[in-house]
Amino acid sequence: MPSLRLIEEPPAPPASRFALWELGFRPFYLLASAFAALSIPLWALQFSGLLGHSYLAGPVWHAHEMLFGFALAVIVGFLFTAGRNWTSRPTPTGPLLAALAGLWLAGRALVLTPFGWAAAAVNVAFPLAAAVALAIPFFKARNRRNYFFVGLLVLMSVAAGFVHLAQLGLSRLPAWAGLQIGLDLVLFIISVMGGRVIPMFTNNGVPGAAATRHPFVEKAALGSVLVLAAADVVGIRGLPLALLAAAACMAHAARWSLWQPWKTGRVPLVWVLHLAYLWVPVHLVLRALAELGVVAPSAATHALNVGAVGGLIIGMMTRTARGHTARPLKADQFDTACYLLVLLSGVARVVVPLVAPGHTIVAVQCSAALWSAGFGLYAVRYWPVLTRSRLDGKPG
């Protein structure tokens, strides 16, 4: 039987070299995917009390690490990579990139120790350092269109700061206030990037798809997320927040329909992004229902984190890793398996408890296994892709 190639690609050039520090996506995609796979066993160890005394523990650790660990790592890796294309100027590489990755790793380790002040300092510093590193090429190139990404990274640092101030007993606000701000920021980031890349990738990958963007719908979708975030900051709850979330849901559902998702069924590299983005309006309608007391708030939170963020991240990590290493922009069977595992993880975590509450524990366990398997498969499969040079021999 002929051997099955791990990733369909032409042979690597003879001068293939270690390239982990050549561009931002390489270390941060690898670290984030490995951490996503390992975080569930870590969560189980925490829950069972086998990790000893940790500065962050329980649901606060779980939420903090999914936001300021996993999701933020992928966002930074993507922005460092895209930022070089947007500005034609270098973003962190080499020792500087390795130092930033080390700072991120220190944050993941310190929250599991008793050293709260050190953990807080490192986790606040990482998004600030990333913001400075991104600001330098943006400002030199006067790339004003993307300045707001620098601001968003600064706000992620502020949100992390709120969590740690509460955890250290220096704030009257609970840690969940900072986590909610972080969730709103991540929702806005994926809304912006989804609106930019999903219609473009759809038209490039699906002939005749005719995915479109309507200016009014775009403004309504992004604006509604900002209004929702502002409402969370000032503490609006109940029916007013439910109405805001419902309006945002309608805007994002309209936006998604304009991208012609039903035409993408034969192109996994594209349909994964559409299915993942569908979780955004699902998250928003669940937020509305949660404010009315119809469903548990955790359903909305996991629809965003597991369904939308997890699905978009696995889709973008495969596509950008392929594109930036000169590999074919075509998902193989292993990529598709990663997509299905992560997306099914969202279904198990959100849908099953809603329709069959008696099976919630089993559903959560299945979701955890699917999530770890999907990102673990990515980490193993893309290790040689992310650590070795481009197939065309170019830097990056």
N, C-alpha and C positions, 0 to 999 in steps of 0.2 A: 504494500500500500504506500503510495507516495506520502512523504511527510507534509504536514499541514503547516504553512508559514504562519507565524504569529501575527504579523500585520502585512497585508498585501502591499508591496512596495518594490521598486527596483533595487538592485544590490547597492549597499553602501559604498561610497568611494573609498579607495585604498587609504586615503589620508584621514579616515574617520578618527576623531579625537574626543577626549572628555570635554563636554561643553555645558555642564550644568550651570555655570555662572555667566553664560554669554547673553542671556536675556531673561527678563523678569518672570515670564511664564514658567520657565523650566523648574527652578527650585520650589516656587510657591504652589504650582499645580501638584508636584510630587509630594510635597509636605502635606498639603491640604487633603489630598486623596488618602494618603496613609493615615493621617489623623482622623479623618472621617470614618475609616474602617475600624480604627482602634478605639475611638471614643466610646462606642457602645460597650465593649468589654470593660473599659475604664469606669463607665457609668454603673455597670453591674458591680464592680469591685467597690465603688463608693457606696452604693446602696447597701451592700452587705457589710460595710464597715471594715473591710480588709486593707484599706489604704491608710489607716490611722488618721491622725488629726490633719485636716486640710483647711487652708484659709477659706477657699470656696468649696462648698459642699452641697449636695442635694440638687434640687431643681435650679438653684441659682448658678451652680457650676455648669450644669448641663446647658442652660440657656446662654450663659456667658461664652462658653467655649464654641457653641454653634455659631454665634454672632461674631465675636471678636477674635475667635480662633479660626475656625473653618472658613466661613463666608468672607471675612475680611482678608484672609490670605489670598483667596482666589481673586477678589476684587483688586488687590494691590498688584498681583502678578499680571492680571489682564491690563490694568492701566499702565503699568510700566512698559508693556509690550505694545499696546495701541498708541501710547504717548509718543513712542519713537516714530511711528508711522505718521501720526498727526502733525508732528513738529519737524521731522527730518533732523532731529537732534538726539544725542545719546541720552538714554535713561540708565539707571544704575546697572552696572555689570561688575564682574570680577570681585575684588575684595569688598567693595561697598555693598554689592548685592548679597554677598555671603554674610556680611555683618548684619544686614537687615533681616535676613533669614534666621540668623542666630538670635537676634532680638525677639523675633516671633517665637522661636523655640523656647527661649527662656521664659516667656510669658506662659506658655503651656505647662512648663514644669513648675514654676513658682506658685501657681494657684493651687497646686496639690501639696504644698508645704505649709508650715505654720507662719511663714514670713510674709505677712499681709502687706506691709508697707513696700517691700521689694516687688511683690507681685503687682501691686497697684501702679507703682512707678513705671515698670516695664510695659504693662498693658496700655497705659496712657501714652507712653512714649512711642510705641510702634506706629500707630496711625499718624502721629505728628511727624515722625521721621519720614514716613512714606509721603506725606503731604509736601514736606520740604523738597524731597528728592524729585517729586513730580512737578513742583512749582518752578524749579530752575529751568528745565527745557521749555515749559509752557510760556513763562514770562520772557525768556530770551527770544522765542519765536513769535511772541505776541499772539499766541493762540487763544484769543479771548473766548472763543466759543466753548472752550473746555475748562476755563478757569474754575467753574463751579465744582469740578471734581476735587480740586484742592480743598475748597471749602467743605465739601462733604466729608473728606478724610479728617479734617480738623473737628468737625461735628461728631464724627465717630469717636474721636479721642475724648471729647466732652462727655458723650454718652457713657463711655467706659468709666470716665472719672466719676460720674454720678453713681454708678454701680459700686465703685470701690469706696467712695465717701460713705455711702450707706453701710457697706459691709464693715467699715472701720469705726462705725458709730459716730461719724462726724456730720451726718446729715439727718434731718427729720424725714426726708423723703425715703421711701423704701427702695431697695435695689431694683424692684420691678419697674420703677419709673424710668431709670436709665436704660433698662432692657427694652422697654416699649419705644423709647426714642431711637434706640439702635435698630429695632425692627422697622420703624417707619423710614429711617434713612436707607436701610437695605432695600425696602420696597421701592423707594424712589429711584435708587441706583439701577435696580433691575428693570424698572419701568422705562427709564431713559434709554438704557442700552438695548432692551428688547425692542423698543420702537425704532431704534436706529438699524439694528442688524437683522431682525427677523424678516421684515419685508424684503430687504436687500438679498439675504441668503435665499429666500423663497423664490424670488425672480431669477436669481443666478442658477439655482439648482433644479428648478421645476419649470421647464419651458412652457410658456403660455399661462403661467399662474396668475399674472396681473395683480399681484398684491399691491395695495395702495395705502396711502396715508392721507387722512383728511385733516387740514389745519385745525378746524374747530374741535374735532374729536381728540387730536393730540393735546391741545391745550386743556381740554376738559379732563382727560385722563391724568396728565401730569399735575395739573392744578388741583384736582380733587385729592391727590395723595398729599400734596403740601398742606392743604386745608385740614385734612385728617390729622396730619402730624402736628399742626398748630393746635388743634383741638386737644390732642393728647398732652401737649406741653402745658396748656392752661387748665387742664383737668375737666374738660367737658365730658359728661358721661350720659348714659341712659338714652332716651328717645332722640335727642338732638344728634348724638354721635351715631346712633343707628341710622338716621336719615342721611347723614354725611357718607357713611360707609355704603349705604344702598345706592346713592347717587354715583359714588366712585365705581361701584360694581358695574352699573349700567354703562358708564363711559369706557371702562376697560373691556367689557364684553363687546361693545360696538367696535372698538379698536381692533380686537382680535378677529372679529368677523371680516373686517376689511382686508385682512392678510390672506384670505382664501385658504384656510387650514385644511379644508376637505380635499384639496388638490395635491396634498403632499404625501399621500399614503405610501407611495413607492420609493420615497427618499428618506431613509431613517435619519440622516444628518440634518434634515429639515423638520420632519414631523416631531422629533423629540423636543424641539424648541417650541412648537405650537402647543403640544400637549402640556409642556411645563408652564407656558404662559397662561394657559386656561386656568391654572390654579390661582392666578391673581384675582380674577373676579370671584372664584369660589371662596378664597380667603376673605374677600370684602363682604360677601353676603353672609358668611359665617360670623364675621365681626358684628354685623348688624343684628343678627339673630342672638348672638351672645349678649349684646347690650340689652336686648329685650328679655333675656332670661330663658330663651328657647333652647339653646345649646350651651355646652361648656366652652369657656374662652379658649381652652387648650385646643379645641378643634380648629379654630381660626388660626391660632399660632402655628400649629403643625401643617396646616394647608399651605401657609406661606413658606415655612422653613424646609419642610420635607418635600412638598410637592413642587412649589414654584422655584425656590432657591436651589434645592437639590437637583431638580430636573434641568433647569437652565445651566447650572454649573457643569453637570456631566456632559450636556450637549455642547457647551462652549469649550470645555477643556479638550474634548476630542477634536473638534473642528479646528481650533486655533493651534493645537499641538501639531496636527497634520499640516495645516497651511504654513506655519512658521518653521517647519522642518523639511519643507519641499516634498511632502508626501501627497498622494492623491486625495482629493477632497471627496472621499467616498467611504462611508462607514462599512466596516467588515462585520462578520457575524459576532465578533467579540465586542465591538463597540455597541452593536444593537443589544447584546445581552446586558451590557452595563445600563443602557437606557431603560430597558424593561425592568431590571431589578430595582433601580432607583424610583421609577415612576410607580411601580407596584407597591413599593414601600410606602409611598404617599397614600395610595388607596387603602392599604391595610391599616395605616395609622389614623386616617381621618374618616373614611367612609364606613368601614366595618363597625367601629364603635357607635356611629350615628344610627345605623340601621339594625344593628344587633348588639346592644349594650352588654348583654350577657357574655359575649365573647371578647370583651375589651382586652383582657390580659393576654389571651392568645394572639389577638390582633397586634398588640404592641410588640410582643415577642417576635412575631413573623416580620413585622415592619423593621425591627432592629436587625434581624438576620439578613433581610433583603438589602437594606441600606449598606451594611458592612460588606456584603458580598459584592455589590455593585461598585463601590469605591475601592475595595480591595482588589478587585479584578482590574480596574483602571490602573492602580498603582503598579501592579505587577506587569501588566501588559505594556504600559507606557514608560517603564523604567529605562529600557534601551533607547527609546525615542527622545526622552527628555534629558538624558545624560550624554548622548553622543551627538556629534556635529550634524548639521543639515546634510541631506543627501546630495545637494548640488555644491557642497563645499563652501558656500557663502557663510559669513559670520551671522550669528543671531540664534 
